[in-house]
Amino acid sequence: MKWFLLSGLFFFLPTVFSQRCPTGWSLYQDNCYRLFTDGKTQNDARIACQQDQGDLAIITSVEMNSFLADFTEAAGAYAWIGLTDTQTEGTFEWIDGTPLDPALNVLWGSSAPNNDNNEDCVVLRANRVWNDVSCFTTKKRICQRPNDAPLRCDEANGWVSAGGKCHKFQDLANAWDDARRYCQERDGDLISIQSSEEQNLAFVLAQVNQESIWIGATDKVIGICGFGTAASHWFFSLGGNCVGILDTSNNGEWSTAPCTSQRKFICEKDEGVCPSGWRIHGGQCYQFNTYSAMSWTDAKHTCEVQGAFLASIFSEDENMFIVHQFDDLTSIGITDVWIGISDYTTDGQFAWAEGASASYTKWNAGMPVNTPNQPDCGTIYVGDSTGSWSSANCFRPQSFVCKIPVGQPVSPLNPISGVGNCPTEWNLFGDSCYFIDSSPTLFHDAESICEARGAKLASIHSAEEQSYLSLRTSMMNTNLWIGLHDQSNEGNFEWLDNTPLDFTNWNTGEPNDYGNGEDCVHLRTDELQAGTWNDQACDVSYGYICKKDKACEILDTTSTDDNYSYRYHPSQANVERVEFKVKAGSDVHIGLSATSSNQPAMYEIVICGWGNTHSAIRRCSQCQNLVYVSTPNFLSANEFRGFWVNYDMSTGQLDVGKEGQADAFMSWTDPSPLDVKYVGYSTGFGHAGEFQFCNLCE
């Protein structure tokens, strides 16, 4: 069977998961819920929920209704939910268009629904049942939002959203100038009241603390005051030139006061923007990846292709913020999480992946441990509240945390091609892609399978690469062939890919050519010897590891018109393999030629001509089909589809296959192989297309 490498790098963005809801919200399954007690009509309630990145609650089960009814029962309230019959009288459906499940009719209260006086909207009552009411009455509301909706304010540090801004109350009294300086040091300023929502926030805080509080109005500074706005609430002057909100008045009136007076205050700053699935804290956005365990190397790369870094930690506050995001996940086995610290760059010297030195650390007793000549990577323990760090084998699969400053763009992961420029089922390490198959296979058969995939049986050239493969092979139940052998000259081992033998990891006493017939090499996978090398007879069946260069980082996209005209590009050497993606409805042509033009003798490969139904191989342009096979709908005019072409000039073997599939769907052997140095591409008459080829790798 095929072994999919620890899920590798091939995961999708929905696997990113944040366990905690914003302050004041409660988690139920995949959504967060909150009861708001200010009265609004049903339409205004929806608008208010949408401003909080959600909508009115949609109830999908009796159990969910019971969960939400705890809110209304405790508050003694009627609250809007997202159910109406405004479209068709008597036919209730949810605001997302989903019809009401008949199984939920048991939740209606006595004699409801009854449409008394055109009652088209629904509330959840304090007694835990539903009732239809007029959509224009004012009720409380239950809002629902996705668990991964972006948080706009750093709630973990006390910032809350009001009036489109983030606000933080500081209960340490200061003079007005000192209060303003405190806010500015946190990238904000004293609150500038520009809306009734901000006015209400400040008034409530003044009343709760039973003290007047500073706001950002003064006759000394222009630009942060709220004078002349519709929100101004002047009351009287206590002297001085700075402004506060009184706690003694009924409506939060403003009053001047001496600027040296000591008062508590409210800071304000613009809302931060973290992408969906990321959480904001201390000016940084964090992505908590809990569903796709990865090696440290893969996790680091996954963060970096998004424009982020595997998380660095510079304070106890930041450390504990990360720990608390994993609350309650120990029950599903998440206790250790990768962070960005390692000794990858210099053995024994731990630094952050982004290049910063480790000014703050929280190593557990006896940590970190330096494994000589092997990288060690940092984990944070989230199984309790200590948040201590340990070093570990970098290739152990774990959850991980990415980090990027607020406001920095995040590049989305491609859900089709994955990360790292390796095909599906392959795993990226360094500049190479690896494929591991545990199916029992003879050495020479494994060699052929790898070559059909455009690869070779793996060569190993460093302790780092060896460590990477050792960890992955330790989980197998069979030994694995690699590309080392001494078939040409006994005792003189060489790699099939002709790379130098510059690293070895022989098991004790190996190689020993036991029985004078051990000419091929495999990795051992038993627990105590995992990853060590052993020579073995080539006719023994083991699994195998294929290795090939990663795909180029950049794809060139180019278009073709409907005139059937080849565009040629030179190869760095004789063409052996061509990989490309194409978006076209029909009739894709690939030309292999000795020059940059059509020749009397050339290979022409037609993919899905004849109305996207058949493919062919020819030995000249627009001539007789030497191979003609059925390939219905292999192409698409709406999405890119990947293909490969293998050509062995020594044997004349020409194979054409689909991306991600080792077997060719079309093959032919030329008894007089052509010299091929150029690759051309075109679409047939009446058809246009877009092609993607890799830039030449350096």
C-alpha positions as CSV (number, residue, x, y, z in Angstrom):
1,M,0.0,0.0,0.0
2,K,1.1,3.6,-0.4
3,W,2.2,5.4,2.7
4,F,1.0,9.0,2.9
5,L,3.8,10.9,4.8
6,L,2.3,12.0,8.1
7,S,-0.2,14.0,6.1
8,G,2.9,15.9,4.9
9,L,2.4,19.3,3.6
10,F,-0.9,18.5,1.9
11,F,-3.5,20.0,4.0
12,F,-6.2,22.6,3.5
13,L,-6.9,25.9,5.2
14,P,-10.0,24.6,7.0
15,T,-7.6,22.5,9.1
16,V,-6.5,25.7,10.8
17,F,-8.4,25.8,14.1
18,S,-8.8,28.3,17.0
19,Q,-10.5,26.8,20.0
20,R,-11.5,30.0,21.8
21,C,-14.3,32.4,21.1
22,P,-14.0,36.2,21.6
23,T,-14.6,37.6,25.0
24,G,-18.3,37.3,26.0
25,W,-19.1,34.6,23.4
26,S,-19.7,30.9,24.1
27,L,-18.5,28.1,21.9
28,Y,-20.9,25.4,20.7
29,Q,-19.6,23.0,18.1
30,D,-18.0,25.1,15.3
31,N,-19.7,28.4,16.1
32,C,-19.7,31.1,18.8
33,Y,-22.9,32.5,20.3
34,R,-23.8,35.5,22.4
35,L,-27.0,37.0,23.8
36,F,-27.2,40.8,23.3
37,T,-29.7,42.5,25.6
38,D,-30.3,45.9,23.9
39,G,-33.7,45.8,22.1
40,K,-33.8,45.9,18.3
41,T,-36.3,45.0,15.6
42,Q,-35.6,41.8,13.8
43,N,-34.0,43.5,10.8
44,D,-31.8,45.8,13.0
45,A,-30.9,42.8,15.1
46,R,-29.6,41.0,12.0
47,I,-27.6,44.1,11.0
48,A,-26.1,44.3,14.5
49,C,-25.1,40.6,14.3
50,Q,-23.5,41.0,10.9
51,Q,-21.4,43.9,12.2
52,D,-20.0,41.3,14.7
53,Q,-19.1,39.1,11.7
54,G,-22.1,36.8,12.2
55,D,-25.9,36.7,11.9
56,L,-28.9,35.6,14.0
57,A,-28.6,32.1,15.4
58,I,-29.6,29.1,13.3
59,I,-30.7,26.2,15.4
60,T,-30.1,22.8,14.0
61,S,-31.0,20.5,16.9
62,V,-32.9,20.2,20.1
63,E,-29.6,20.0,21.9
64,M,-28.5,23.3,20.4
65,N,-31.8,24.9,21.4
66,S,-31.2,23.8,25.0
67,F,-27.7,25.3,24.9
68,L,-29.1,28.7,23.7
69,A,-32.1,28.6,25.9
70,D,-29.7,28.8,28.9
71,F,-29.0,32.3,27.8
72,T,-32.6,33.4,27.5
73,E,-33.7,31.6,30.7
74,A,-30.9,33.2,32.7
75,A,-31.7,36.7,31.4
76,G,-35.5,36.2,31.5
77,A,-35.5,37.4,27.9
78,Y,-37.2,36.9,24.6
79,A,-34.4,36.9,21.9
80,W,-34.5,36.9,18.1
81,I,-33.3,33.8,16.3
82,G,-32.8,33.5,12.6
83,L,-36.1,31.9,11.7
84,T,-38.9,33.6,9.7
85,D,-41.8,32.9,7.3
86,T,-41.5,36.3,5.5
87,Q,-41.1,34.6,2.1
88,T,-44.1,32.3,2.2
89,E,-46.7,32.6,5.0
90,G,-46.6,29.5,7.1
91,T,-43.4,28.1,5.6
92,F,-40.6,28.8,8.0
93,E,-37.0,28.8,6.9
94,W,-33.7,30.0,8.4
95,I,-32.0,33.2,7.2
96,D,-29.5,31.2,5.2
97,G,-32.4,29.7,3.1
98,T,-32.5,26.3,4.9
99,P,-36.0,25.0,5.5
100,L,-37.1,24.3,9.0
101,D,-36.5,20.6,9.9
102,P,-39.9,19.1,10.9
103,A,-38.1,17.4,13.8
104,L,-37.7,20.8,15.4
105,N,-41.4,21.6,15.4
106,V,-41.5,20.2,19.0
107,L,-39.7,23.5,20.0
108,W,-42.8,25.6,19.3
109,G,-44.6,26.9,22.3
110,S,-48.3,26.3,23.0
111,S,-50.5,27.4,20.0
112,A,-47.4,28.7,18.1
113,P,-46.9,29.6,15.4
114,N,-50.3,31.4,15.0
115,N,-49.5,34.4,12.8
116,D,-51.5,36.7,15.2
117,N,-51.3,40.2,13.7
118,N,-48.8,39.1,10.9
119,E,-46.2,37.5,13.2
120,D,-43.5,36.5,10.7
121,C,-40.4,36.4,12.9
122,V,-39.4,34.0,15.7
123,V,-38.0,34.4,19.2
124,L,-36.6,32.0,21.7
125,R,-38.5,32.6,24.9
126,A,-37.2,32.5,28.5
127,N,-39.2,29.3,29.0
128,R,-37.0,27.6,26.3
129,V,-39.6,27.4,23.5
130,W,-40.2,29.4,20.3
131,N,-42.9,31.9,19.5
132,D,-43.7,33.9,16.3
133,V,-43.9,37.6,16.9
134,S,-44.1,40.8,14.8
135,C,-40.7,41.5,13.1
136,F,-41.1,45.1,14.1
137,T,-41.2,44.7,17.9
138,T,-37.9,45.2,19.8
139,K,-36.3,42.1,21.3
140,K,-32.9,41.0,22.5
141,R,-31.0,38.8,20.1
142,I,-28.8,35.8,19.9
143,C,-25.9,36.2,17.4
144,Q,-23.9,33.4,15.9
145,R,-20.5,33.7,14.3
146,P,-17.9,31.2,13.0
147,N,-15.3,30.2,15.5
148,D,-12.6,31.3,13.0
149,A,-14.0,34.8,12.3
150,P,-11.1,37.3,12.5
151,L,-10.8,39.1,15.8
152,R,-10.4,42.8,15.2
153,C,-9.2,43.8,18.7
154,D,-6.7,42.3,21.0
155,E,-9.2,41.0,23.5
156,A,-6.7,38.9,25.4
157,N,-5.0,42.1,26.4
158,G,-8.2,43.9,27.4
159,W,-9.1,45.7,24.1
160,V,-12.8,45.6,23.0
161,S,-14.6,46.8,19.9
162,A,-17.0,49.7,19.9
163,G,-17.8,52.2,17.1
164,G,-15.4,50.6,14.7
165,K,-12.4,51.1,17.0
166,C,-10.6,49.1,19.7
167,H,-10.8,50.4,23.2
168,K,-9.0,49.6,26.5
169,F,-9.9,50.8,29.9
170,Q,-6.9,51.6,32.2
171,D,-7.8,51.6,35.9
172,L,-4.5,53.1,37.0
173,A,-5.2,56.9,37.5
174,N,-2.9,59.3,35.6
175,A,-2.7,62.9,34.7
176,W,-4.2,63.6,31.2
177,D,-0.7,63.9,29.5
178,D,0.5,60.8,31.1
179,A,-2.6,58.9,30.2
180,R,-2.3,60.0,26.6
181,R,1.4,58.9,26.6
182,Y,0.4,55.5,27.9
183,C,-2.1,55.1,25.0
184,Q,0.4,56.3,22.4
185,E,3.0,53.8,23.6
186,R,0.4,51.1,22.6
187,D,-0.1,52.5,19.1
188,G,-3.3,54.4,20.1
189,D,-4.5,57.6,21.8
190,L,-7.1,58.7,24.3
191,I,-10.6,57.9,23.2
192,S,-12.1,60.3,20.7
193,I,-15.9,59.9,21.1
194,Q,-17.5,60.0,17.6
195,S,-20.5,57.8,18.1
196,S,-23.2,57.0,20.6
197,E,-21.7,53.5,20.9
198,E,-18.4,55.0,22.1
199,Q,-20.3,57.4,24.4
200,N,-22.2,54.5,26.0
201,L,-19.0,52.5,26.5
202,A,-17.3,55.4,28.3
203,F,-20.3,56.2,30.4
204,V,-20.8,52.6,31.5
205,L,-17.1,52.4,32.5
206,A,-17.4,55.7,34.5
207,Q,-20.4,54.4,36.3
208,V,-19.0,51.0,37.1
209,N,-15.8,52.5,38.5
210,Q,-17.7,55.3,40.2
211,E,-15.1,57.8,39.0
212,S,-14.9,60.3,36.2
213,I,-12.5,59.2,33.5
214,W,-10.3,61.0,30.9
215,I,-11.3,61.2,27.3
216,G,-9.2,62.6,24.4
217,A,-10.7,66.1,24.4
218,T,-8.6,69.2,25.3
219,D,-8.1,72.7,24.1
220,K,-4.4,72.0,23.8
221,V,-4.5,69.4,21.1
222,I,-6.4,69.6,17.8
223,G,-7.3,66.3,16.1
224,I,-8.3,64.0,18.9
225,C,-11.1,66.0,20.5
226,G,-14.7,65.3,19.9
227,F,-15.9,68.9,20.0
228,G,-18.7,69.8,17.6
229,T,-19.7,66.2,16.9
230,A,-23.2,64.8,17.3
231,A,-21.8,62.8,20.2
232,S,-20.8,65.7,22.4
233,H,-22.5,65.7,25.8
234,W,-21.4,68.9,27.5
235,F,-22.5,69.4,31.1
236,F,-20.4,71.9,33.1
237,S,-16.9,73.0,33.8
238,L,-14.8,72.1,36.8
239,G,-12.0,74.3,35.5
240,G,-9.0,73.3,33.6
241,N,-8.4,72.5,29.9
242,C,-8.9,68.7,29.7
243,V,-12.1,66.7,29.4
244,G,-13.5,63.8,31.2
245,I,-16.8,61.9,31.5
246,L,-18.6,62.3,34.8
247,D,-19.8,59.3,36.7
248,T,-22.3,61.4,38.7
249,S,-24.6,62.5,35.9
250,N,-27.4,60.5,34.4
251,N,-26.2,60.4,30.8
252,G,-22.4,60.5,30.9
253,E,-22.0,64.3,30.4
254,W,-18.6,65.7,29.7
255,S,-16.8,68.2,31.9
256,T,-13.5,70.1,31.8
257,A,-11.0,69.5,34.6
258,P,-7.4,70.4,35.4
259,C,-5.1,68.3,33.2
260,T,-3.0,67.4,36.2
261,S,-5.9,65.6,37.9
262,Q,-5.4,61.9,38.4
263,R,-8.1,59.9,36.6
264,K,-8.6,56.6,35.0
265,F,-8.9,56.6,31.2
266,I,-9.8,54.9,27.9
267,C,-7.3,54.2,25.1
268,E,-8.5,53.9,21.5
269,K,-6.8,52.6,18.3
270,D,-7.9,51.4,14.9
271,E,-9.1,47.8,14.7
272,G,-6.4,45.4,13.7
273,V,-7.0,43.1,10.8
274,C,-6.1,39.4,11.1
275,P,-7.1,37.0,8.3
276,S,-9.8,34.5,8.8
277,G,-8.6,31.7,11.1
278,W,-5.9,33.9,12.8
279,R,-6.2,35.4,16.3
280,I,-4.8,38.8,17.3
281,H,-2.6,39.4,20.4
282,G,-0.1,42.2,21.1
283,G,0.0,43.5,17.6
284,Q,0.6,40.0,16.1
285,C,-1.7,37.5,14.3
286,Y,-1.5,33.8,15.2
287,Q,-2.6,30.8,13.3
288,F,-3.2,27.7,15.5
289,N,-2.8,24.5,13.4
290,T,-4.2,21.6,15.4
291,Y,-5.7,19.2,12.8
292,S,-2.7,18.7,10.6
293,A,0.3,17.4,12.6
294,M,3.6,18.1,10.8
295,S,7.3,17.9,11.3
296,W,9.0,21.1,12.4
297,T,10.5,21.5,8.9
298,D,7.1,21.1,7.2
299,A,5.4,23.4,9.7
300,K,8.1,26.1,9.2
301,H,7.7,25.9,5.5
302,T,3.9,26.0,5.7
303,C,4.1,29.2,7.8
304,E,6.7,30.8,5.5
305,V,4.7,30.2,2.2
306,Q,1.9,32.2,3.8
307,G,4.4,35.1,4.5
308,A,4.6,34.2,8.2
309,F,7.0,32.5,10.5
310,L,6.8,29.5,12.9
311,A,6.0,31.4,16.1
312,S,8.6,33.2,18.1
313,I,7.9,34.1,21.7
314,F,9.4,37.1,23.4
315,S,7.6,37.4,26.8
316,E,5.7,35.4,29.4
317,D,2.5,37.1,28.4
318,E,2.9,35.9,24.8
319,N,3.9,32.4,26.0
320,M,0.8,32.1,28.1
321,F,-1.5,33.5,25.4
322,I,-0.3,30.6,23.1
323,V,-0.8,28.0,25.9
324,H,-4.3,29.1,26.6
325,Q,-5.4,28.7,23.0
326,F,-5.0,25.0,23.4
327,D,-7.2,24.7,26.5
328,D,-9.2,21.5,26.6
329,L,-7.4,19.9,23.7
330,T,-5.3,17.5,25.8
331,S,-8.3,15.1,25.7
332,I,-7.6,14.6,21.9
333,G,-3.9,14.1,22.4
334,I,-2.6,17.6,21.8
335,T,0.0,18.4,24.4
336,D,3.1,19.6,22.6
337,V,3.2,22.2,19.9
338,W,6.0,23.3,17.6
339,I,7.3,26.8,18.0
340,G,10.0,28.5,15.9
341,I,13.1,27.9,18.0
342,S,15.8,25.4,16.9
343,D,19.5,24.9,16.5
344,Y,19.2,24.3,12.7
345,T,21.6,27.1,11.8
346,T,24.3,26.3,14.3
347,D,24.4,23.0,16.2
348,G,23.8,23.6,19.9
349,Q,22.8,27.3,19.5
350,F,19.1,27.9,19.6
351,A,17.6,30.8,17.7
352,W,14.2,31.7,16.2
353,A,13.3,30.7,12.6
354,E,12.8,34.4,11.7
355,G,16.4,35.0,12.7
356,A,16.0,36.7,16.1
357,S,18.0,35.6,19.1
358,A,16.2,34.0,22.0
359,S,16.0,36.9,24.5
360,Y,13.2,35.1,26.4
361,T,13.1,31.4,27.0
362,K,11.1,29.0,29.2
363,W,13.1,25.8,28.9
364,N,12.0,22.9,31.1
365,A,14.6,21.5,33.6
366,G,17.4,19.8,31.7
367,M,16.4,21.4,28.4
368,P,17.3,22.1,25.7
369,V,19.2,18.9,24.8
370,N,21.7,19.2,22.0
371,T,21.9,16.1,19.8
372,P,25.3,16.2,18.1
373,N,25.2,16.5,14.3
374,Q,21.5,16.5,14.3
375,P,19.0,19.4,14.5
376,D,16.9,19.9,17.6
377,C,13.6,21.8,17.6
378,G,11.5,23.6,20.2
379,T,8.1,22.6,21.5
380,I,5.8,24.3,24.0
381,Y,3.9,22.1,26.4
382,V,0.2,23.0,26.4
383,G,-1.0,20.2,28.6
384,D,-1.0,22.4,31.7
385,S,-0.6,26.1,32.6
386,T,3.2,26.1,32.9
387,G,3.9,26.5,29.2
388,S,7.4,25.1,29.5
389,W,9.6,24.3,26.5
390,S,11.5,21.2,25.4
391,S,13.7,20.3,22.6
392,A,12.7,17.3,20.4
393,N,13.5,15.4,17.2
394,C,12.5,17.9,14.5
395,F,10.7,15.2,12.5
396,R,8.1,14.3,15.1
397,P,4.6,15.2,13.8
398,Q,3.0,17.9,16.0
399,S,0.6,20.8,15.9
400,F,2.2,24.2,15.4
401,V,1.7,27.9,15.5
402,C,2.4,30.5,12.8
403,K,2.8,34.2,13.5
404,I,2.8,37.4,11.5
405,P,2.4,41.1,12.4
406,V,-1.1,42.7,12.3
407,G,-1.7,44.3,8.9
408,Q,0.9,42.2,7.0
409,P,-0.6,40.4,4.0
410,V,-1.0,36.6,4.3
411,S,-0.7,34.5,1.2
412,P,-3.3,31.7,1.0
413,L,-2.3,28.1,0.7
414,N,-3.2,26.6,-2.6
415,P,-5.7,23.9,-1.8
416,I,-5.1,22.0,-5.0
417,S,-1.3,21.7,-5.4
418,G,-0.4,21.9,-1.7
419,V,2.7,23.4,-0.3
420,G,6.3,22.9,-1.3
421,N,6.1,22.2,-5.0
422,C,5.9,18.4,-4.6
423,P,3.2,16.3,-6.3
424,T,0.4,14.8,-4.3
425,E,1.6,11.9,-2.1
426,W,5.1,13.3,-2.1
427,N,6.8,15.2,0.8
428,L,9.2,18.1,0.6
429,F,12.5,18.2,2.5
430,G,15.1,20.7,1.4
431,D,15.2,20.8,-2.3
432,S,13.9,17.3,-2.9
433,C,10.6,15.5,-2.9
434,Y,10.2,12.0,-1.4
435,F,7.7,9.2,-2.0
436,I,7.5,6.2,0.3
437,D,5.7,3.0,-0.5
438,S,5.6,0.0,1.8
439,S,4.5,-2.4,-0.9
440,P,6.9,-5.4,-1.1
441,T,9.0,-4.8,-4.2
442,L,12.2,-6.1,-5.6
443,F,15.1,-3.6,-5.8
444,H,15.1,-3.4,-9.6
445,D,11.3,-3.2,-9.8
446,A,11.5,-0.3,-7.3
447,E,14.1,1.3,-9.4
448,S,11.8,1.2,-12.4
449,I,8.8,2.5,-10.5
450,C,10.7,5.5,-9.3
451,E,12.0,6.2,-12.8
452,A,8.4,6.1,-14.1
453,R,7.6,8.8,-11.6
454,G,10.5,10.9,-12.9
455,A,12.6,10.0,-9.8
456,K,15.3,7.7,-8.6
457,L,15.6,5.4,-5.6
458,A,16.7,7.8,-2.9
459,S,20.2,9.0,-2.2
460,I,21.2,10.4,1.2
461,H,23.8,13.1,1.6
462,S,23.7,14.6,5.1
463,A,22.8,13.8,8.7
464,E,19.9,16.2,8.4
465,E,18.5,14.3,5.4
466,Q,19.1,11.0,7.2
467,S,17.3,12.2,10.3
468,Y,14.3,13.3,8.2
469,L,14.0,9.8,6.6
470,S,14.8,8.0,9.8
471,L,11.8,9.5,11.6
472,R,9.4,8.7,8.7
473,T,10.7,5.2,8.2
474,S,10.6,4.4,11.9
475,M,6.8,4.2,11.6
476,M,6.9,1.5,8.8
477,N,6.5,-2.2,9.2
478,T,9.0,-3.1,6.4
479,N,12.5,-2.2,5.4
480,L,12.9,0.3,2.6
481,W,15.1,0.2,-0.5
482,I,17.3,3.2,-1.2
483,G,19.4,3.8,-4.3
484,L,22.8,2.5,-3.1
485,H,24.4,-0.6,-4.6
486,D,27.7,-2.3,-5.4
487,Q,26.5,-4.3,-8.4
488,S,29.2,-2.8,-10.7
489,N,32.2,-3.4,-8.5
490,E,32.0,-5.4,-5.3
491,G,32.6,-3.3,-2.2
492,N,32.5,0.0,-4.3
493,F,29.1,1.4,-3.4
494,E,27.5,4.1,-5.6
495,W,24.2,5.9,-5.9
496,L,21.8,5.2,-8.8
497,D,21.4,8.9,-9.4
498,N,25.2,9.2,-9.9
499,T,25.6,11.6,-6.9
500,P,28.8,11.3,-4.8
501,L,28.8,8.9,-1.8
502,D,29.6,11.7,0.7
503,F,27.6,10.4,3.7
504,T,27.0,6.9,5.2
505,N,24.9,5.5,8.1
506,W,25.8,1.8,8.1
507,N,24.4,-0.3,10.9
508,T,27.1,-1.9,13.1
509,G,29.1,-4.5,11.1
510,E,27.7,-3.5,7.8
511,P,28.1,-3.8,4.9
512,N,29.2,-7.4,5.2
513,D,28.1,-9.0,1.8
514,Y,26.7,-11.9,3.8
515,G,26.7,-15.0,1.6
516,N,28.5,-13.1,-1.1
517,G,25.2,-11.9,-2.6
518,E,24.3,-8.7,-0.9
519,D,24.6,-5.9,-3.5
520,C,21.7,-3.6,-2.7
521,V,21.1,-1.4,0.3
522,H,18.0,-0.7,2.4
523,L,17.0,1.3,5.5
524,R,16.1,-0.7,8.5
525,T,12.9,0.3,10.2
526,D,13.0,-1.7,13.4
527,E,12.8,0.4,16.5
528,L,16.4,0.2,17.8
529,Q,18.0,0.4,14.4
530,A,15.6,2.6,12.5
531,G,17.2,4.5,9.6
532,T,20.5,2.5,9.6
533,W,21.8,1.0,6.4
534,N,22.2,-2.7,5.6
535,D,23.3,-4.5,2.4
536,Q,20.9,-7.2,1.2
537,A,20.3,-9.4,-1.8
538,C,18.6,-7.4,-4.5
539,D,15.9,-10.1,-5.0
540,V,14.4,-9.5,-1.6
541,S,11.1,-7.6,-1.5
542,Y,11.0,-4.5,0.6
543,G,9.2,-1.1,0.4
544,Y,11.1,1.7,-1.2
545,I,11.8,5.5,-1.2
546,C,11.8,7.5,-4.4
547,K,13.5,11.0,-4.5
548,K,13.4,13.7,-7.1
549,D,14.1,17.5,-7.3
550,K,11.3,19.7,-6.1
551,A,9.4,21.5,-8.8
552,C,10.5,25.0,-9.7
553,E,9.2,27.7,-7.4
554,I,7.7,29.9,-10.1
555,L,5.3,28.9,-12.9
556,D,5.3,30.9,-16.1
557,T,1.8,31.2,-17.5
558,T,1.4,31.9,-21.2
559,S,-1.5,31.8,-23.6
560,T,-1.9,30.3,-27.0
561,D,-4.3,31.5,-29.7
562,D,-6.4,29.3,-32.0
563,N,-4.0,29.3,-35.0
564,Y,-2.0,26.1,-34.2
565,S,1.5,27.6,-34.0
566,Y,4.2,26.1,-31.7
567,R,6.2,28.2,-29.3
568,Y,9.5,26.5,-28.4
569,H,11.7,26.8,-25.3
570,P,15.2,25.3,-25.0
571,S,15.9,22.7,-22.3
572,Q,19.1,22.8,-20.2
573,A,20.0,19.4,-21.5
574,N,18.4,16.7,-23.5
575,V,14.8,16.5,-22.6
576,E,14.0,13.6,-20.3
577,R,10.8,14.8,-18.6
578,V,8.4,17.7,-19.2
579,E,5.8,18.6,-16.6
580,F,3.1,21.3,-17.3
581,K,-0.4,22.4,-16.5
582,V,-2.9,23.5,-19.1
583,K,-6.3,25.0,-19.2
584,A,-8.0,24.4,-22.5
585,G,-11.2,22.8,-23.8
586,S,-9.6,20.6,-26.3
587,D,-6.7,19.9,-28.6
588,V,-3.5,20.5,-26.7
589,H,-0.2,19.9,-28.6
590,I,3.3,19.3,-27.2
591,G,6.2,19.2,-29.6
592,L,9.6,17.7,-28.9
593,S,12.2,18.8,-31.4
594,A,15.9,19.1,-32.1
595,T,15.5,22.8,-33.0
596,S,13.2,25.7,-32.1
597,S,10.9,25.0,-35.0
598,N,8.8,22.2,-36.5
599,Q,10.9,19.6,-38.2
600,P,10.1,16.8,-40.6
601,A,11.1,14.5,-37.8
602,M,9.8,15.5,-34.4
603,Y,7.5,14.1,-31.8
604,E,4.0,15.6,-31.6
605,I,1.8,14.7,-28.7
606,V,-1.8,15.5,-29.0
607,I,-3.8,15.5,-25.7
608,C,-7.6,15.4,-25.9
609,G,-8.1,16.4,-29.5
610,W,-11.2,15.4,-31.5
611,G,-13.5,17.3,-29.1
612,N,-11.7,16.4,-25.8
613,T,-12.1,12.6,-26.5
614,H,-8.8,11.1,-27.8
615,S,-5.0,11.6,-27.6
616,A,-2.3,10.6,-30.0
617,I,1.5,10.4,-30.6
618,R,3.0,11.3,-33.9
619,R,6.6,11.5,-35.4
620,C,5.9,14.7,-37.3
621,S,3.6,17.7,-37.2
622,Q,0.0,16.9,-38.3
623,C,0.8,13.5,-39.7
624,Q,-0.2,9.9,-39.1
625,N,-1.2,8.9,-35.6
626,L,1.2,6.2,-34.3
627,V,-0.8,5.9,-31.0
628,Y,-4.4,6.8,-30.7
629,V,-6.1,6.3,-27.3
630,S,-9.4,7.3,-25.7
631,T,-9.0,10.1,-23.1
632,P,-12.5,11.5,-22.6
633,N,-12.6,14.9,-20.8
634,F,-9.0,14.9,-19.6
635,L,-8.9,18.6,-20.3
636,S,-11.0,21.4,-18.9
637,A,-11.6,25.0,-20.1
638,N,-12.3,26.1,-16.5
639,E,-9.3,24.8,-14.6
640,F,-5.7,23.8,-15.0
641,R,-5.0,20.1,-15.4
642,G,-1.5,18.7,-15.0
643,F,0.4,16.3,-17.3
644,W,3.9,14.9,-17.8
645,V,5.9,13.5,-20.7
646,N,8.9,11.2,-20.2
647,Y,11.4,10.6,-23.1
648,D,14.3,8.2,-22.9
649,M,16.6,9.0,-25.9
650,S,18.7,5.8,-25.3
651,T,15.7,3.5,-25.8
652,G,13.2,5.8,-27.7
653,Q,10.6,5.2,-25.0
654,L,8.0,8.0,-24.9
655,D,5.4,8.1,-22.1
656,V,2.6,10.5,-21.4
657,G,0.7,10.6,-18.1
658,K,-1.5,12.7,-15.8
659,E,-0.1,14.7,-12.8
660,G,-0.1,12.5,-9.7
661,Q,-0.3,9.2,-11.6
662,A,2.8,7.0,-12.1
663,D,1.3,5.0,-15.0
664,A,1.2,6.5,-18.5
665,F,-2.1,6.7,-20.3
666,M,-0.2,6.7,-23.7
667,S,3.2,5.2,-24.7
668,W,5.2,4.5,-27.8
669,T,8.8,3.3,-28.5
670,D,10.7,4.8,-31.4
671,P,13.1,2.3,-33.0
672,S,15.2,5.3,-34.2
673,P,15.1,7.7,-31.3
674,L,15.3,11.4,-32.2
675,D,17.6,14.0,-30.5
676,V,15.4,16.3,-28.6
677,K,16.5,19.6,-27.1
678,Y,13.4,21.9,-27.4
679,V,9.9,21.7,-26.1
680,G,7.1,23.3,-27.9
681,Y,3.4,23.9,-27.1
682,S,0.3,24.9,-29.0
683,T,-3.4,24.4,-29.3
684,G,-5.1,23.2,-32.4
685,F,-7.0,25.3,-34.9
686,G,-10.1,26.9,-33.3
687,H,-8.9,26.3,-29.8
688,A,-7.1,28.6,-27.3
689,G,-5.5,27.7,-24.0
690,E,-3.3,28.7,-21.1
691,F,-0.1,26.8,-20.2
692,Q,2.0,26.8,-17.1
693,F,5.7,25.6,-17.2
694,C,8.3,25.9,-14.5
695,N,11.1,28.5,-14.8
696,L,14.4,26.8,-15.1
697,C,15.6,25.9,-11.6
698,E,18.9,27.3,-10.5
